[in-house]
Amino acid sequence: MLIRRFDSVDYQPCWQAMKTFSDQRDDSAADELWVLEHPPVFTQGQAGKAEHVLAAGDIPVVQTDRGGQVTYHGPGQTVVYVLFDLKRMNLGTRVLVNGIEQAIIDMLADEGIHAERRENAPGVYVAGAKIASLGLRIRKGRSYHGLSLNRDMDLSVFQRINPCGYAGQPVTSLSAQGSRLTRRQAEDRLLAALAARFDARTADAGAPPDWYNPLIDQGQDRQ
């Protein structure tokens, strides 16, 4: 599978690119993992309920086509979009979800952090606090959207929502658990865990796609 690394990417063009890729790919197209950060945004799942957005303030809320309720993306959080041909991989949705969750659990275990999944509440939890969220869309046997892992971020923003539809759900991050991984180190270890879990070899995808427009952060180009 091909790895595409981006820096900071606006949510909506990235979402549209995922849909386009999934709709236009043919049976010979390699599966891809897109790893990136988004600027602050709340995203609401297909069946998301407005009452779970408590106080969005100046952060935009985007109604999207993934499963699940509302979540937050922002600086200090690693997002990995999982663009798989499930028919070719002979994977069902539950196996895919469990595999992604287990890859995160494996990666955290290597950092000395004990994590677990919950039945009927997708994601990964550390002592009851959510450290990673999942939201997927399966269309025509192909997946898009994916996971987010809280790395080193402002967790107070989650108080503006009921994370994933659960009022009072505590959240945590790698840094809050004592990890000192850099962004690149965390991404590399997470990607390696995903590749191992799905028994895949990885390669760098090379030049960025045409749609990618790196954002400017504090006056510096973040390519």
C-alpha positions as CSV (number, residue, x, y, z in Angstrom):
1,M,0.0,0.0,0.0
2,L,1.1,3.5,-0.7
3,I,1.8,6.1,2.0
4,R,1.0,9.7,1.4
5,R,2.2,12.2,3.9
6,F,0.7,15.6,4.1
7,D,1.3,18.5,6.6
8,S,-1.8,20.5,7.5
9,V,-4.7,20.1,5.1
10,D,-8.2,21.7,5.1
11,Y,-10.8,19.1,5.8
12,Q,-13.3,19.6,2.9
13,P,-10.9,19.3,-0.1
14,C,-9.3,16.3,1.6
15,W,-12.7,14.7,2.1
16,Q,-13.6,15.4,-1.5
17,A,-10.3,13.9,-2.7
18,M,-11.0,10.7,-0.7
19,K,-14.4,10.3,-2.3
20,T,-13.0,10.9,-5.8
21,F,-10.2,8.5,-5.3
22,S,-12.5,5.8,-4.0
23,D,-15.0,6.3,-6.8
24,Q,-12.5,6.4,-9.6
25,R,-10.0,3.7,-8.6
26,D,-10.0,0.5,-10.5
27,D,-9.1,-3.1,-9.4
28,S,-5.4,-2.5,-10.1
29,A,-5.1,0.6,-7.9
30,A,-2.9,0.3,-4.9
31,D,-4.5,0.8,-1.5
32,E,-3.4,4.0,0.2
33,L,-2.9,5.4,3.7
34,W,-3.0,9.2,4.0
35,V,-1.4,10.6,7.1
36,L,-1.9,14.3,8.0
37,E,-3.2,16.9,10.4
38,H,-6.3,19.2,9.9
39,P,-6.7,22.8,11.2
40,P,-9.4,23.0,13.9
41,V,-12.7,21.5,12.7
42,F,-15.6,19.5,14.1
43,T,-17.0,16.8,11.8
44,Q,-20.4,15.3,12.2
45,G,-21.2,11.8,11.0
46,Q,-24.0,10.9,8.6
47,A,-26.4,10.2,11.5
48,G,-24.9,12.8,13.8
49,K,-27.2,14.6,16.2
50,A,-27.0,18.4,16.5
51,E,-27.4,18.3,20.2
52,H,-23.9,16.7,20.6
53,V,-22.3,19.9,19.4
54,L,-22.5,21.9,22.7
55,A,-20.6,25.1,21.8
56,A,-18.7,25.1,18.5
57,G,-17.8,28.8,18.8
58,D,-15.4,29.8,16.1
59,I,-14.6,26.3,15.0
60,P,-16.5,25.2,11.8
61,V,-18.8,22.1,11.9
62,V,-18.8,20.0,8.8
63,Q,-21.5,17.5,8.0
64,T,-19.8,14.5,6.4
65,D,-20.6,11.1,5.1
66,R,-18.7,8.9,7.6
67,G,-20.3,6.8,10.3
68,G,-20.5,8.0,13.9
69,Q,-21.3,11.2,15.7
70,V,-19.3,14.4,16.2
71,T,-15.5,14.5,16.7
72,Y,-12.8,17.1,16.6
73,H,-9.7,17.3,14.5
74,G,-6.9,19.9,15.0
75,P,-3.2,20.5,15.5
76,G,-1.4,17.9,17.5
77,Q,-3.6,15.1,16.3
78,T,-2.6,12.5,13.7
79,V,-5.2,11.5,11.2
80,V,-4.8,8.5,9.0
81,Y,-7.3,7.9,6.1
82,V,-7.7,4.3,5.2
83,L,-8.3,3.9,1.5
84,F,-8.7,0.1,1.0
85,D,-10.3,-2.2,-1.6
86,L,-12.1,-4.4,0.9
87,K,-13.3,-6.9,-1.7
88,R,-9.8,-7.5,-2.9
89,M,-8.5,-7.8,0.7
90,N,-11.4,-10.1,1.5
91,L,-12.2,-8.0,4.6
92,G,-15.6,-7.3,6.2
93,T,-16.3,-4.0,7.9
94,R,-16.0,-5.5,11.4
95,V,-12.7,-7.1,10.7
96,L,-11.4,-3.8,9.3
97,V,-12.6,-1.8,12.3
98,N,-11.1,-4.4,14.7
99,G,-7.8,-4.4,12.7
100,I,-7.5,-0.6,12.9
101,E,-8.2,-0.6,16.6
102,Q,-5.8,-3.4,17.3
103,A,-3.0,-1.6,15.3
104,I,-3.4,1.4,17.5
105,I,-3.4,-0.8,20.6
106,D,-0.3,-2.5,19.5
107,M,1.4,0.8,18.7
108,L,0.5,2.2,22.2
109,A,1.7,-1.0,23.9
110,D,5.1,-0.5,22.4
111,E,5.1,2.9,24.2
112,G,4.2,1.2,27.5
113,I,0.6,2.5,27.3
114,H,-2.1,-0.1,28.0
115,A,-5.2,0.5,25.8
116,E,-8.3,-1.4,24.9
117,R,-11.4,-1.3,22.7
118,R,-15.0,-1.2,23.7
119,E,-18.0,-3.1,22.3
120,N,-20.4,-0.8,20.5
121,A,-18.2,2.3,21.0
122,P,-15.5,2.3,18.2
123,G,-12.2,3.7,19.2
124,V,-9.3,3.1,21.6
125,Y,-9.4,3.9,25.3
126,V,-6.8,4.3,28.0
127,A,-8.2,3.9,31.5
128,G,-11.6,4.9,30.2
129,A,-10.4,8.0,28.3
130,K,-10.5,8.0,24.5
131,I,-7.2,8.4,22.8
132,A,-8.2,7.5,19.3
133,S,-11.4,7.7,17.3
134,L,-12.7,5.8,14.2
135,G,-15.1,6.8,11.5
136,L,-15.4,5.0,8.2
137,R,-17.5,5.0,5.0
138,I,-17.7,1.8,2.9
139,R,-19.0,2.3,-0.6
140,K,-18.8,-0.2,-3.4
141,G,-16.5,-2.4,-1.3
142,R,-14.0,0.4,-0.8
143,S,-13.2,2.3,2.5
144,Y,-12.4,5.9,3.1
145,H,-12.2,8.2,6.2
146,G,-10.3,6.4,8.9
147,L,-8.8,7.2,12.4
148,S,-7.5,10.0,14.5
149,L,-4.9,9.6,17.3
150,N,-4.6,12.4,19.9
151,R,-0.9,13.0,20.0
152,D,0.0,16.3,21.8
153,M,-3.0,18.7,21.6
154,D,-5.3,21.0,23.4
155,L,-7.8,18.5,24.9
156,S,-10.1,21.2,26.3
157,V,-11.7,21.7,22.8
158,F,-13.4,18.3,23.3
159,Q,-15.5,20.0,26.1
160,R,-17.4,21.8,23.3
161,I,-18.9,18.5,22.1
162,N,-20.1,15.1,23.4
163,P,-17.2,13.2,21.9
164,C,-18.6,10.6,19.5
165,G,-22.0,11.2,21.0
166,Y,-21.1,10.3,24.6
167,A,-21.7,13.1,27.1
168,G,-18.9,13.5,29.5
169,Q,-16.6,11.2,27.7
170,P,-13.0,11.9,28.9
171,V,-10.3,12.1,26.3
172,T,-6.5,11.8,26.6
173,S,-3.4,11.9,24.4
174,L,0.0,10.4,24.0
175,S,1.6,13.3,25.7
176,A,-0.8,13.1,28.6
177,Q,0.2,9.5,29.0
178,G,3.8,10.4,29.3
179,S,4.9,9.7,25.7
180,R,7.5,12.1,24.2
181,L,7.2,10.9,20.6
182,T,7.6,13.5,17.9
183,R,4.9,13.8,15.2
184,R,7.1,11.9,12.7
185,Q,7.9,9.1,15.2
186,A,4.3,8.7,16.2
187,E,3.2,8.6,12.5
188,D,5.9,6.1,11.6
189,R,5.0,3.7,14.4
190,L,1.3,3.9,13.7
191,L,1.8,3.3,10.0
192,A,4.1,0.3,10.7
193,A,1.5,-1.1,13.1
194,L,-1.3,-0.7,10.5
195,A,0.9,-2.4,7.8
196,A,1.7,-5.3,10.1
197,R,-1.9,-5.8,11.2
198,F,-3.1,-5.9,7.5
199,D,0.0,-7.9,6.3
200,A,1.0,-5.3,3.8
201,R,4.2,-3.9,2.4
202,T,4.3,-0.1,2.2
203,A,6.0,2.4,-0.2
204,D,6.2,6.2,-0.4
205,A,3.7,7.5,-2.9
206,G,6.1,10.1,-4.1
207,A,4.9,13.5,-5.4
208,P,1.8,14.9,-3.8
209,P,-1.5,14.8,-5.8
210,D,-2.7,17.8,-7.7
211,W,-5.4,18.7,-5.2
212,Y,-3.0,19.1,-2.3
213,N,-2.5,22.7,-1.2
214,P,-0.3,23.0,1.9
215,L,-1.6,25.5,4.5
216,I,0.3,28.4,5.8
217,D,0.8,28.3,9.6
218,Q,2.2,31.3,11.5
219,G,3.7,32.7,8.3
220,Q,5.6,29.6,7.4
221,D,4.9,27.2,4.6
222,R,4.4,23.8,6.3
223,Q,5.3,21.5,3.4
